[in-house]
Amino acid sequence: FPHVDTLILHFPNEYDVEGEGTGPWPTYVDTLIHEIDKDPARSGRPLFLFGHSRGATPAMSVAARLGARVLKLYLASSDAPVFGQPSPFQGLSERFKREGDIGLLKWFVSLDPNKMMVEICRAVESGEMKIEDTPFVNDMMKLMRKQYKDAIFPDMGKDLEGVCSPILAFRPEMDATCSRAGTERWKEWTSAWDRSRAKTVVGATHMGCLGPQQIDGQEECIMIKEILKDMAKVMAEA
């Protein structure tokens, strides 16, 4: 596999990007590009971008800004938006403002249910537990309100326009929020549609696709391995 210099970028709240709606989105994208280029060793270099779940949207926005500098986009656990419709994250924000904390909590648990979180959700919904009574749950909900309810999101008419990089999109088989058709639809958002593909990660969940799966009695990070193989191929052809 190739040696890859890695930079992890974050949600808007980590950069103190304030506000709601589409207005602050360009500032967020400016901040991400600044984070990439502030190190002289990275400034101006070709890039691969990876976005998981909500991270697919800023990855696409950065790619739209940087053009051919982005050699390829790798997106996972996220259906592509539909042309002519608002950002899916605008829809989630509006939904959680209607449904409140319990709607937000139930949605979050549905992404990757585990016994502890399912029990917490049940206890909150039944009134046995209050969110603010448990520091772990309270802190988690404060963060999720910022990231998903009182959220910023792109203007779909301009903030994802101009992507020219090929896309390899991954659909975790067990992720109910991610459809085959939605994963295939990412091809519609790049001029390199003929070099873009979609793949299914068999047996993986929304979050589980990032970690190891059992293959013939051995644990392998299937998606990450596939991405590294593809990067090597792109670099060899460049």
Salt bridges, closest charged atoms under 4 A:
ASP5 OD1 - HIS3 NE2 3.04
ASP5 OD2 - ARG45 NH1 3.30
GLU20 OE1 - LYS97 NZ 2.58
ASP30 OD1 - ARG65 NH1 2.67
GLU35 OE1 - LYS38 NZ 3.25
ASP37 OD1 - ARG69 NH2 2.59
ASP39 OD2 - ARG42 NH1 3.75
GLU99 OE1 - ARG95 NE 3.33
ASP101 OD2 - ARG145 NH2 2.77
GLU119 OE2 - ARG122 NH2 2.58
GLU125 OE2 - LYS106 NZ 3.14
GLU128 OE2 - ARG122 NH1 2.87
ASP150 OD1 - LYS149 NZ 3.10
ASP175 OD2 - HIS206 ND1 2.74
GLU184 OE1 - LYS187 NZ 3.05
GLU220 OE2 - LYS225 NZ 3.42
GLU226 OE2 - LYS199 NZ 2.33
ASP230 OD2 - LYS72 NZ 2.84
ASP230 OD1 - ARG197 NH2 3.19
